Amino acid sequence: MEEKLIIRLSNNLGNQMFMFAAGYATSKLMNRKFYFDNLSSYKSKKNIYTYALDGFQIPKDITSTNDVFVKFSGYIRRKIKKKIDPFLKKKSFILEKYHENKETQFSKINTNQIFNNTIYMEGYFESEKYFSQYKSDLINFFTPKKKLIFQNNKYLHDIQKNESVSFCIRQDRFSEKYRNISKFDRDKSTIFLKEQVSFIFNAIKYFKNRLNSPSFYLWSNNFKNLEEIFKDHEITFIDNSDITDNLEKMHLDLYLMTKCKHYAVIPSSFNWWGAWLSNNTNKLVIRPKADYFKHLQVKNRDYWPDDWTSL
């Protein structure tokens, strides 16, 4: 019988990429057929996200699977299987380990355990330490299907010809929820925006001191009020809002980001992947210190690659 590993995907594009990458790398280490579950999480009524990896050139032999936990019956079956799994000789789950306050860190997966023919893998796995040895594979997998079309984008030529630096701002960070949004949520989002802006101002000084005539490019999920905030700085806003297909727009934005030469990265998985997938061997990448943001702490202690500089 085929031995397989199934990674459960959830959340938005950047999170899905972390999960896919960790699952792929683990399946290679264990010499198992790799599948991904792109249904279970997205069938939940509380889910606000969409499966988003379909725009990449993922090989046909890496496919989605029908071996999933959907509907209420699947939800109960999964809960029971996870509950009893620690007591069984043959394991069916590889689960990310959590510390207090839901913190995680890279934890080498014990591939020497006795497993069933089917392994279900769950977690965020937000560290390159799970998959960095397969970076060349992942760069190929995460190449957009519409690459040739994207190469005609109005921003690409300037990004490639200049000493380009990528910035990213995520607005409404604490207001994107299924439940009712409170004033406290909105206030936290406002504080987070101000902290991101402060980080970018510091990053501008950093790169001006180290690069010859850097050009700055800014991505955001919402450009409202940003022109006024950055009116004293020459920053090009990468605004592809003319594209009505949201998934296509996300893949285009990520593709353009990977073509920059240098990066200032906020705690955003989308922004993280834009920098990590860049092929520029001389890139400078800076990121915020661990305590930079008041209301947002990176949950994985190994989230930032060791060669990225804290500012």
ABEGO torsion letter per residue (X at the ends): XBBBBBBBBBEBAAAAAAAAAAAAAAAAAAGBBBBBBAAAAAABAABABBBAAAABBBBAABBBBABBBBEAAAAAAAAAAAAAAAABABBABBBBBBBBGGBBBBBBBBAABBBBABBBBBEAGBBAAAAAAAAAAAAAAABBAAAAAAAABAAAAAAAABBBBBBBBBBGAAABBABBBBAAAAAAAAAAAAAAAAAAAAAAAAAAAABBGBBBBBBBABABGAAAAAAABBBBBBBAAABABAAAAAAAAAAAAAABABBBBBBBAAAAAAAAABABAABBBBBBBAAABAABBBABAAABBAABBBX
